[in-house]
Amino acid sequence: MVAKIKKFVNEVTSEMKKVSWPTKEQLRESTVVVIVVTAIITAFTFIVDEIMAIVMNAIY
């Protein structure tokens, strides 16, 4: 059991060394994109929800 865990940890370490990590600038840009897109989708959903609420109140 211990040998399997040790082998697993060694394989994970080996694979993590192969990963291409983003630079701080790339990470910052990606974070900004995610936040902006999330804000746009949130605003769109809010607007659609408000319009649907007005329509439903007018019908009923």
Jmol script that loads the backbone (N, CA, C; Angstrom):
load data "model"
ATOM      1  N   MET A   1       0.831  -1.199   0.000  1.00  0.00           N
ATOM      2  CA  MET A   1       0.000   0.000   0.000  1.00  0.00           C
ATOM      3  C   MET A   1       0.874   1.261   0.000  1.00  0.00           C
ATOM      4  N   VAL A   2       1.878   1.282   0.856  1.00  0.00           N
ATOM      5  CA  VAL A   2       2.775   2.437   0.937  1.00  0.00           C
ATOM      6  C   VAL A   2       3.529   2.608  -0.382  1.00  0.00           C
ATOM      7  N   ALA A   3       3.899   1.502  -0.994  1.00  0.00           N
ATOM      8  CA  ALA A   3       4.628   1.562  -2.269  1.00  0.00           C
ATOM      9  C   ALA A   3       3.760   2.175  -3.365  1.00  0.00           C
ATOM     10  N   LYS A   4       2.465   1.844  -3.356  1.00  0.00           N
ATOM     11  CA  LYS A   4       1.551   2.405  -4.353  1.00  0.00           C
ATOM     12  C   LYS A   4       1.391   3.908  -4.161  1.00  0.00           C
ATOM     13  N   ILE A   5       1.297   4.334  -2.917  1.00  0.00           N
ATOM     14  CA  ILE A   5       1.163   5.768  -2.627  1.00  0.00           C
ATOM     15  C   ILE A   5       2.425   6.503  -3.052  1.00  0.00           C
ATOM     16  N   LYS A   6       3.591   5.928  -2.739  1.00  0.00           N
ATOM     17  CA  LYS A   6       4.849   6.553  -3.118  1.00  0.00           C
ATOM     18  C   LYS A   6       4.964   6.651  -4.640  1.00  0.00           C
ATOM     19  N   LYS A   7       4.583   5.592  -5.341  1.00  0.00           N
ATOM     20  CA  LYS A   7       4.618   5.599  -6.809  1.00  0.00           C
ATOM     21  C   LYS A   7       3.683   6.669  -7.358  1.00  0.00           C
ATOM     22  N   PHE A   8       2.481   6.760  -6.779  1.00  0.00           N
ATOM     23  CA  PHE A   8       1.512   7.759  -7.222  1.00  0.00           C
ATOM     24  C   PHE A   8       2.063   9.171  -7.044  1.00  0.00           C
ATOM     25  N   VAL A   9       2.627   9.455  -5.871  1.00  0.00           N
ATOM     26  CA  VAL A   9       3.182  10.788  -5.602  1.00  0.00           C
ATOM     27  C   VAL A   9       4.318  11.095  -6.573  1.00  0.00           C
ATOM     28  N   ASN A  10       5.175  10.127  -6.837  1.00  0.00           N
ATOM     29  CA  ASN A  10       6.273  10.342  -7.788  1.00  0.00           C
ATOM     30  C   ASN A  10       5.748  10.621  -9.193  1.00  0.00           C
ATOM     31  N   GLU A  11       4.709   9.908  -9.607  1.00  0.00           N
ATOM     32  CA  GLU A  11       4.134  10.133 -10.940  1.00  0.00           C
ATOM     33  C   GLU A  11       3.469  11.501 -11.026  1.00  0.00           C
ATOM     34  N   VAL A  12       2.769  11.892  -9.974  1.00  0.00           N
ATOM     35  CA  VAL A  12       2.140  13.219  -9.962  1.00  0.00           C
ATOM     36  C   VAL A  12       3.206  14.303 -10.042  1.00  0.00           C
ATOM     37  N   THR A  13       4.263  14.155  -9.268  1.00  0.00           N
ATOM     38  CA  THR A  13       5.354  15.134  -9.299  1.00  0.00           C
ATOM     39  C   THR A  13       5.956  15.224 -10.696  1.00  0.00           C
ATOM     40  N   SER A  14       6.153  14.098 -11.327  1.00  0.00           N
ATOM     41  CA  SER A  14       6.714  14.065 -12.669  1.00  0.00           C
ATOM     42  C   SER A  14       5.801  14.775 -13.669  1.00  0.00           C
ATOM     43  N   GLU A  15       4.508  14.512 -13.584  1.00  0.00           N
ATOM     44  CA  GLU A  15       3.557  15.148 -14.505  1.00  0.00           C
ATOM     45  C   GLU A  15       3.441  16.654 -14.256  1.00  0.00           C
ATOM     46  N   MET A  16       3.493  17.070 -13.003  1.00  0.00           N
ATOM     47  CA  MET A  16       3.381  18.492 -12.688  1.00  0.00           C
ATOM     48  C   MET A  16       4.560  19.289 -13.247  1.00  0.00           C
ATOM     49  N   LYS A  17       5.709  18.652 -13.387  1.00  0.00           N
ATOM     50  CA  LYS A  17       6.869  19.326 -13.970  1.00  0.00           C
ATOM     51  C   LYS A  17       6.685  19.569 -15.468  1.00  0.00           C
ATOM     52  N   LYS A  18       5.808  18.803 -16.101  1.00  0.00           N
ATOM     53  CA  LYS A  18       5.555  18.942 -17.542  1.00  0.00           C
ATOM     54  C   LYS A  18       4.525  20.021 -17.854  1.00  0.00           C
ATOM     55  N   VAL A  19       3.831  20.495 -16.839  1.00  0.00           N
ATOM     56  CA  VAL A  19       2.749  21.460 -17.041  1.00  0.00           C
ATOM     57  C   VAL A  19       3.321  22.804 -17.469  1.00  0.00           C
ATOM     58  N   SER A  20       2.653  23.425 -18.408  1.00  0.00           N
ATOM     59  CA  SER A  20       3.028  24.756 -18.858  1.00  0.00           C
ATOM     60  C   SER A  20       2.232  25.771 -18.038  1.00  0.00           C
ATOM     61  N   TRP A  21       2.870  26.371 -17.060  1.00  0.00           N
ATOM     62  CA  TRP A  21       2.177  27.299 -16.166  1.00  0.00           C
ATOM     63  C   TRP A  21       2.120  28.690 -16.782  1.00  0.00           C
ATOM     64  N   PRO A  22       1.008  29.430 -16.600  1.00  0.00           N
ATOM     65  CA  PRO A  22       0.908  30.782 -17.156  1.00  0.00           C
ATOM     66  C   PRO A  22       1.777  31.759 -16.373  1.00  0.00           C
ATOM     67  N   THR A  23       2.164  32.834 -17.062  1.00  0.00           N
ATOM     68  CA  THR A  23       2.903  33.896 -16.381  1.00  0.00           C
ATOM     69  C   THR A  23       1.911  34.704 -15.545  1.00  0.00           C
ATOM     70  N   LYS A  24       2.434  35.567 -14.690  1.00  0.00           N
ATOM     71  CA  LYS A  24       1.551  36.403 -13.863  1.00  0.00           C
ATOM     72  C   LYS A  24       0.672  37.292 -14.743  1.00  0.00           C
ATOM     73  N   GLU A  25       1.239  37.797 -15.830  1.00  0.00           N
ATOM     74  CA  GLU A  25       0.482  38.661 -16.742  1.00  0.00           C
ATOM     75  C   GLU A  25      -0.642  37.888 -17.421  1.00  0.00           C
ATOM     76  N   GLN A  26      -0.355  36.690 -17.889  1.00  0.00           N
ATOM     77  CA  GLN A  26      -1.389  35.860 -18.521  1.00  0.00           C
ATOM     78  C   GLN A  26      -2.488  35.521 -17.522  1.00  0.00           C
ATOM     79  N   LEU A  27      -2.101  35.220 -16.306  1.00  0.00           N
ATOM     80  CA  LEU A  27      -3.068  34.894 -15.266  1.00  0.00           C
ATOM     81  C   LEU A  27      -3.951  36.099 -14.952  1.00  0.00           C
ATOM     82  N   ARG A  28      -3.343  37.276 -14.873  1.00  0.00           N
ATOM     83  CA  ARG A  28      -4.088  38.506 -14.602  1.00  0.00           C
ATOM     84  C   ARG A  28      -5.086  38.783 -15.726  1.00  0.00           C
ATOM     85  N   GLU A  29      -4.639  38.654 -16.978  1.00  0.00           N
ATOM     86  CA  GLU A  29      -5.531  38.890 -18.116  1.00  0.00           C
ATOM     87  C   GLU A  29      -6.693  37.910 -18.135  1.00  0.00           C
ATOM     88  N   SER A  30      -6.410  36.655 -17.880  1.00  0.00           N
ATOM     89  CA  SER A  30      -7.475  35.645 -17.862  1.00  0.00           C
ATOM     90  C   SER A  30      -8.475  35.913 -16.747  1.00  0.00           C
ATOM     91  N   THR A  31      -7.979  36.337 -15.605  1.00  0.00           N
ATOM     92  CA  THR A  31      -8.857  36.648 -14.479  1.00  0.00           C
ATOM     93  C   THR A  31      -9.777  37.815 -14.816  1.00  0.00           C
ATOM     94  N   VAL A  32      -9.233  38.840 -15.449  1.00  0.00           N
ATOM     95  CA  VAL A  32     -10.044  39.997 -15.842  1.00  0.00           C
ATOM     96  C   VAL A  32     -11.119  39.567 -16.836  1.00  0.00           C
ATOM     97  N   VAL A  33     -10.758  38.733 -17.790  1.00  0.00           N
ATOM     98  CA  VAL A  33     -11.732  38.255 -18.780  1.00  0.00           C
ATOM     99  C   VAL A  33     -12.857  37.494 -18.093  1.00  0.00           C
ATOM    100  N   VAL A  34     -12.512  36.620 -17.166  1.00  0.00           N
ATOM    101  CA  VAL A  34     -13.531  35.844 -16.462  1.00  0.00           C
ATOM    102  C   VAL A  34     -14.454  36.755 -15.665  1.00  0.00           C
ATOM    103  N   ILE A  35     -13.911  37.733 -14.978  1.00  0.00           N
ATOM    104  CA  ILE A  35     -14.732  38.644 -14.172  1.00  0.00           C
ATOM    105  C   ILE A  35     -15.652  39.471 -15.060  1.00  0.00           C
ATOM    106  N   VAL A  36     -15.136  39.983 -16.174  1.00  0.00           N
ATOM    107  CA  VAL A  36     -15.951  40.798 -17.078  1.00  0.00           C
ATOM    108  C   VAL A  36     -17.072  39.969 -17.699  1.00  0.00           C
ATOM    109  N   VAL A  37     -16.757  38.780 -18.182  1.00  0.00           N
ATOM    110  CA  VAL A  37     -17.777  37.922 -18.796  1.00  0.00           C
ATOM    111  C   VAL A  37     -18.832  37.536 -17.762  1.00  0.00           C
ATOM    112  N   THR A  38     -18.405  37.239 -16.544  1.00  0.00           N
ATOM    113  CA  THR A  38     -19.350  36.907 -15.481  1.00  0.00           C
ATOM    114  C   THR A  38     -20.275  38.086 -15.189  1.00  0.00           C
ATOM    115  N   ALA A  39     -19.734  39.292 -15.149  1.00  0.00           N
ATOM    116  CA  ALA A  39     -20.551  40.481 -14.907  1.00  0.00           C
ATOM    117  C   ALA A  39     -21.555  40.696 -16.039  1.00  0.00           C
ATOM    118  N   ILE A  40     -21.128  40.487 -17.282  1.00  0.00           N
ATOM    119  CA  ILE A  40     -22.025  40.661 -18.431  1.00  0.00           C
ATOM    120  C   ILE A  40     -23.158  39.636 -18.375  1.00  0.00           C
ATOM    121  N   ILE A  41     -22.828  38.384 -18.113  1.00  0.00           N
ATOM    122  CA  ILE A  41     -23.860  37.340 -18.043  1.00  0.00           C
ATOM    123  C   ILE A  41     -24.810  37.610 -16.883  1.00  0.00           C
ATOM    124  N   THR A  42     -24.283  38.068 -15.752  1.00  0.00           N
ATOM    125  CA  THR A  42     -25.125  38.399 -14.595  1.00  0.00           C
ATOM    126  C   THR A  42     -26.083  39.529 -14.938  1.00  0.00           C
ATOM    127  N   ALA A  43     -25.580  40.579 -15.582  1.00  0.00           N
ATOM    128  CA  ALA A  43     -26.425  41.711 -15.963  1.00  0.00           C
ATOM    129  C   ALA A  43     -27.501  41.268 -16.951  1.00  0.00           C
ATOM    130  N   PHE A  44     -27.125  40.467 -17.934  1.00  0.00           N
ATOM    131  CA  PHE A  44     -28.086  39.973 -18.918  1.00  0.00           C
ATOM    132  C   PHE A  44     -29.179  39.152 -18.242  1.00  0.00           C
ATOM    133  N   THR A  45     -28.778  38.251 -17.362  1.00  0.00           N
ATOM    134  CA  THR A  45     -29.754  37.414 -16.655  1.00  0.00           C
ATOM    135  C   THR A  45     -30.690  38.270 -15.802  1.00  0.00           C
ATOM    136  N   PHE A  46     -30.147  39.272 -15.128  1.00  0.00           N
ATOM    137  CA  PHE A  46     -30.972  40.168 -14.316  1.00  0.00           C
ATOM    138  C   PHE A  46     -31.989  40.916 -15.176  1.00  0.00           C
ATOM    139  N   ILE A  47     -31.544  41.436 -16.308  1.00  0.00           N
ATOM    140  CA  ILE A  47     -32.437  42.196 -17.191  1.00  0.00           C
ATOM    141  C   ILE A  47     -33.548  41.296 -17.733  1.00  0.00           C
ATOM    142  N   VAL A  48     -33.183  40.108 -18.192  1.00  0.00           N
ATOM    143  CA  VAL A  48     -34.187  39.173 -18.709  1.00  0.00           C
ATOM    144  C   VAL A  48     -35.174  38.798 -17.605  1.00  0.00           C
ATOM    145  N   ASP A  49     -34.682  38.574 -16.399  1.00  0.00           N
ATOM    146  CA  ASP A  49     -35.542  38.224 -15.272  1.00  0.00           C
ATOM    147  C   ASP A  49     -36.522  39.359 -14.963  1.00  0.00           C
ATOM    148  N   GLU A  50     -36.030  40.584 -14.962  1.00  0.00           N
ATOM    149  CA  GLU A  50     -36.909  41.734 -14.688  1.00  0.00           C
ATOM    150  C   GLU A  50     -37.971  41.888 -15.778  1.00  0.00           C
ATOM    151  N   ILE A  51     -37.577  41.722 -17.033  1.00  0.00           N
ATOM    152  CA  ILE A  51     -38.539  41.822 -18.134  1.00  0.00           C
ATOM    153  C   ILE A  51     -39.590  40.730 -18.017  1.00  0.00           C
ATOM    154  N   MET A  52     -39.160  39.520 -17.724  1.00  0.00           N
ATOM    155  CA  MET A  52     -40.109  38.411 -17.572  1.00  0.00           C
ATOM    156  C   MET A  52     -41.047  38.652 -16.388  1.00  0.00           C
ATOM    157  N   ALA A  53     -40.545  39.233 -15.312  1.00  0.00           N
ATOM    158  CA  ALA A  53     -41.391  39.534 -14.157  1.00  0.00           C
ATOM    159  C   ALA A  53     -42.442  40.570 -14.524  1.00  0.00           C
ATOM    160  N   ILE A  54     -42.064  41.582 -15.282  1.00  0.00           N
ATOM    161  CA  ILE A  54     -43.019  42.603 -15.716  1.00  0.00           C
ATOM    162  C   ILE A  54     -44.078  41.983 -16.613  1.00  0.00           C
ATOM    163  N   VAL A  55     -43.649  41.143 -17.560  1.00  0.00           N
ATOM    164  CA  VAL A  55     -44.584  40.487 -18.473  1.00  0.00           C
ATOM    165  C   VAL A  55     -45.550  39.586 -17.693  1.00  0.00           C
ATOM    166  N   MET A  56     -45.016  38.804 -16.773  1.00  0.00           N
ATOM    167  CA  MET A  56     -45.864  37.895 -16.005  1.00  0.00           C
ATOM    168  C   MET A  56     -46.860  38.669 -15.125  1.00  0.00           C
ATOM    169  N   ASN A  57     -46.420  39.774 -14.551  1.00  0.00           N
ATOM    170  CA  ASN A  57     -47.320  40.601 -13.735  1.00  0.00           C
ATOM    171  C   ASN A  57     -48.408  41.232 -14.603  1.00  0.00           C
ATOM    172  N   ALA A  58     -48.068  41.584 -15.828  1.00  0.00           N
ATOM    173  CA  ALA A  58     -49.065  42.173 -16.727  1.00  0.00           C
ATOM    174  C   ALA A  58     -50.090  41.131 -17.168  1.00  0.00           C
ATOM    175  N   ILE A  59     -49.651  39.887 -17.343  1.00  0.00           N
ATOM    176  CA  ILE A  59     -50.567  38.816 -17.762  1.00  0.00           C
ATOM    177  C   ILE A  59     -51.477  38.396 -16.619  1.00  0.00           C
ATOM    178  N   TYR A  60     -50.905  38.225 -15.435  1.00  0.00           N
ATOM    179  CA  TYR A  60     -51.679  37.733 -14.302  1.00  0.00           C
ATOM    180  C   TYR A  60     -51.987  38.871 -13.421  1.00  0.00           C
TER     181      TYR A  60
END
end "model"
wireframe off; spacefill off
backbone 0.3
color backbone group
